[in-house]
Amino acid sequence: MKPAADMFDKLKSLFGAKAAPAPTSFDPAAYQPYRQDELNLVYKLMFCDEAALFAQRASTLPLFGDSPDPQVIRAIAQDSNEESRVRLLAFNWLRERTYAVPPKEALGVVVEVPLENGLDVLAAYADGQVQYINQTGRLAVFEGSPAEVVQQAKVLVQSAARGLAKNAGQEGGKLRRPPPAAGALRVTVLAADGLHISEGSFAELHGKSASSAVLKQAQVLLDLVVRQANG
């Protein structure tokens, strides 16, 4: 695995590149940034917006029964002890059926950076889980340990939540986009009310206080992840 500086430092040469246009429909089958199918699956699971990918997990069974109970699903969504990705699936279920969900409650963050050898992706969740796919295709997954990774993942999500709170006009529910093109980086906040997406050049995102704070905390987390993976 290359040094953590790969993810952000190289972007200084990409100033001025424009973000990809927002899609008008969601076509997850087209979002295959890696050669290996297993990595593409991990990538998709990061966003928690394809419920069928989670159908075989015991904790998600209430979402896939013949007659799902909205009260049971709301209880899952609101349970702070439940896995964050399962909570996101429950909130998605509620929102898609027009049930009320809390606005701007951040439960995860995905940072995507295209580099010369591929796509770097770092995902962190409110429960402290972390996944990282390096541009070379190496995968690192942390579930509940070590403590410093868990804590920093939570700090990253909290910084994203503060950013959402500051952006009064920003609404969730955006469609996931294809992986960003060279010259752009993307921060996707996974919230109860859907996806909140910020995309642009390194300079553009660092010029905004909310996204700059998220990128700063993401770099701290990435340093920890790489140190653990190489330790």
N, C-alpha and C positions, 0 to 999 in steps of 0.2 A: 504494500500500500504506500502511495506517495505521501509526502508531508501534507499536513492540514492546510498549509498555505495554498495548495492547489486550488481549493474551492473558491477563494475570493481574490487572492492577490493577482492572479493572472488576468482577472477581469479588467484591470486598469488599462490594458491594451485594447479593450473592447468598447470604450466610451463612445457614446453617440449612436450605437446600434438601436434599432427600433424593436419594440415588442411585437410578437405575432398577433394578428387580429383575433378577436374573440370569436369562437365558433357559434353558429346558430343552432347546432344540434350536438348531441353527445354521442360519439361513436367510439367507445372504449376499445373495440377490436382494432382500431387504427393506431392506438397508442402503444407501440411496441419499441421502446428505445434501446432494448438490449438483444443480443443474439440468443441468449439463453432464455428458454421459456420460463424457467423457475424464477429468474430475476424479473421478468416482465410481470409474473404473478405477484411477487413481493411488491413491486412498484404499484400495481393496481390496488393491492390491499391497503397501502398506505393512506389512500384517500377516503376509504370507507363509503364510497358512493356506488358500489356494485354489490348490492345485498346478497345476490345469489352466490357470490364467492365465499360467503360466511355461512351458508345454509347447513353445513354438516357439523357446526360447532354446537355443543349442548347449550351454551349460554345464549344462543340466538334462536333456539327452537320456538319461543313464543311469537317470533316474528313470521314464522313460516307455517303455522298450523292452518287448518281449514277455516277456523273462525277466530282470528287473533283478537284478544281482548285489549282494547285501547287503554284501559286502566292499568293492566299488567305491563303493557309496553311503556306507558308513562312512568310507572314505578321504576322500571329498568333505566329509563333515560335520566331520571332524577337521582339515582343512587350513586353517590360519590365514591362508594366502595367498589362499584362495578368497573370492569375494564373500559377505558375511554373509548376504544373503537366500537365496543358493543353499545355503549351509550349513544355514540354518534349514529349508529344504525337505527336505534330506537327513535332518536329525534328525527332522522330522515323519514322513517315510517310515519310518524305523526304529522310532519310537515307536508308530506306528499298527499296526505288525506285531509288537509286543511285544518288539522287540530292546532291549537295555539302552542307555540314554543317560545322560550325566552330569547330575546334578541342578543346577539353578540356575546354569547357565552362560549368562549374559546376552549376547545378540548384537544386541539392538536395543531401542529404546524409542519408544513412540508416546504423545504427550500430546495429548489432545483437550479443547477448551474451547469450548462453545457461547456465542456472543456475539449481540448484537442483530441483526446482519446475516447471520449464518450460523455455520458451524463452523470454528474455527481448529484446524489439526492440524499438529503438528511431529513428524517421524520422524527418528531418528538411528540409525546402525548402527555396529558395532564396527570396521568397515573405514573409517569416516569419511564414508560417504555420508549425505546429508541431503536430505529433501524437506519442503517446507512449503506448505500450502494456507491462504491467508488467508481470513478470513470473507467477503471480497468476491469470492472465486473466483480470485484471482491465485495462480499457482503458481511456486515457486522450487525448483530442483533443483541439487544440488552433488555432483559425482562426482570426488573426488580433488583438488579445489582449490576455493578458496584454502586455504593451509596452516592458517590460524587457524580456519577452519570445520571442517576435517577433525579438527584436534586437539581442539577443543571437543566435537565429536560423540563422539569416543572418551572424553573425560572424562565426558560425560553417561552413556554406557553403563556405564562403570566405576563411577559412583556408584550406578546401578541394581543392578549386580552386588553391590556392598557391602551394599545394602539387602536383597537376597534372602538373602545370607549371614547377616544378623542375624535374619531371620524364620525361625526354625528350623521352625516348624510349617506354613509356607506351602508348598503344592505347586503345581506347574505343571499344564498341561493344561486350564485353564478354557476355556469356550466364549467366542468373541468375542460381545460384546453389541451391540445397536443403538447408534447414536451417542448420546452422553449428552444428557439433557434439560437445559433451562435450569436453572441453579442448581447443576449438578454439573460437576466436571471429573474426568477419568480419566487414569490412567497405566497403560499396558499394557507390561509388560516381555516381550520376545520372547526366550525362552530355549530351550535344547536340550530341556528337558522340557516345553515348551509355554508357554502364556500365563499370566503372573502379573498379575492385575488389581487395582488400587487405585482406588476411586471414592468420591467424596463431595463435600461442599462445600469451598470454598477453606479455610475454617477447619479442617475435619476433616483434610484432607490436610497442611496446614501444621503441624498439631499432632502429627504423627507424624514422628519423626526421619528415617526412611528415605525417605518420599515427599517430605518437605520438602527434603531434599538434592537429590533428583532435580529437583524444580520449580525450585530455585535454579539448578542447572546448565542446565536447559532455558531459563530466562530469559536467561542469558548467551549461549547458542547462538542464541536468537531475535534478540537484539540484533545479533549478527554477521550473521545471515542478512538481516535487514531492511536493515542498513547496506550490504551487498553488492548487494542487489536495487535499492536506491535510488541507488547510487553511480554 
